[in-house]
Amino acid sequence: MTLDLLLSSKESDLDKQIAFTAIFTDRQHTFDMADAMLHFFNHQAHHRGQLTTLISQLGYDYPITGVM
């Protein structure tokens, strides 16, 4: 889904604003799409790191998670 969004986007789409309401605080936030997408990619990497740490702590080997 993220790849489809990225491939179907135009450069001008990155300047568009997206708005959402935070679940816990009920506050509305607005971001440029470019900033939001950067956050999404960084955040998924954070969770991937958490998972590989937990798998390692359980004594299992985990596959390489990067592309390089």
Secondary structure as GFF3:
##gff-version 3
##sequence-region A 1 68
A	DSSP	alpha_helix	2	8	.	.	.	ID=ss1
A	DSSP	three_ten_helix	11	15	.	.	.	ID=ss2
A	DSSP	beta_strand	17	21	.	.	.	ID=ss3
A	DSSP	beta_strand	28	32	.	.	.	ID=ss4
A	DSSP	alpha_helix	33	57	.	.	.	ID=ss5
###
